[in-house]
Amino acid sequence: MTASEIVALARKTTRLTALEYMNFLFNDFIEFHGDRSYRDDKAVVGGIATLQNQPITVIGIQKGHNLEENMMRNFGSPHPEGYRKALRLMKQAEKFGRPVVTFINTAGAYCGVEAEERGQGEAIARNLMEMSQLKVPIIAIIIGEGGSGGALALAMGNQVWMMEHTMYSILSPEGFSSILWKDASRSKEAAELMKLTARDLLGLDVIDKMIEETDQKVLLAQETIMQNLKNELILALQQLGKLTPEELVEDRYKRFRKY
């Protein structure tokens, strides 16, 4: 499968959303709202759930399956208050010793004037700084598009995973080709150059795991994919749970310093 084909699959509105992943994988999910400063950003969802009776803080960037849902979720492009809500939940997780799992699906943070006026860049930078020092395990999973700093703001994890048919890059192929060749129509060519697929990034050691969505080129059932992901999560959290808070921070530091 070509990179441009994977980009198309990553953007399909039929892909499972962050909330659907949360409800598939965890029990007793309770959603929290608001950043305690400005408002509740519906592009970012999060709360508390359980995995094998272990409390987990779960956070995700939410898209919709149709135009109405996507408009409500701002097409998965968070405002600064969305990132501040996510940080509030992560700091709460640290206070109570809960692991954090994030689900990422965004073309990038919202770039409107109002978002910049409310400190979009600062909100992303603060998330990166705070997550780098968070004293609980963090697993970040790309479930669709993983675009630019808008994705990275929730991806400063001890482990970063990608679903097989997803993308993770500094910007979109259209943006890349517009900058490099002044021609957005060459986006398919750009996608091949950018090394943005899960297989590419696993080979480059940028991500730690790829969750298969196919078996011998045959698409797996959603229930099978979810069960495999759940099993991987349980195992990874058990392993990370053996580390001290200081070791978790050092592990995260070494992970991002290696490249």
C-alpha positions, 0 to 999 in steps of 0.5 A: 500500500502506498503512503498516499493510500494510507493517508486517505485511509487515515482521514476516512470518516468511518475510522473509529473515533477517540470516544469509540476507542475508549468505550471499546477498550475500557470500562466505567468511562466518565468524561470530564469537561472544561479547562477551568479557565475559559471553556470546554473544547469539544475537540478534546475529550477525556476522563477516567476509566478502568482497565482490568480494574486499574484506574486510567486517565484517558484523553483523545482528540475527537473527530466525527463521522459526518459533517454535523459531528465534525463541526461540533468537534471543530474537525478534530483541531483543538483550541488552546483550552482543549490542550489545557483541559488535557493537561489538567487531566494529566496533572490530576492523573499524576496526583492520584497515580493513574497511568495516562493513555492518549488517542490522537487524530488531528490534522493539527491544532486550530490555527484561527486568530482567536486560538492564537490570541488565547495562546495556542503556541504556549498551550502546546509548549506547556503540554510538552514541558509538563508531559516530559516531567509527568511521574506516571506512565504515558502511552500515546496512540495515533488512531488517524491523522497525527499532524504537527504540534497539534498531535505532538502536544498529546504524544510525549509518551513513554511509548508512542504507538500507531495503528497500521493505517495512520499517519504521523508527520510534521505537516500534511502532504499538501502543506509539504508540497506547497512549501517545497514545490509551490504545488499542492497537487503533488501531495501524493509524491510528497507523502512518499517522501515524508516517511509518515506511515506506521511502517516507515516510522517504526523502521526509523525508531520514531514509534515503538509499536504498530498495531496491525489492522490487516492480516495478509492484506485482509482487513481484520474485524474491529473487535479483533483489532480492539482486543489485540490493542487491549492486550498490548495496553495491558502488557505495556502498562504492567511493564511501565508500572514496575518503574519508579516515577524518576525512572519513568521521567528518565525513560521518557527523556531518553526516548525523545533524546535518541533522535 
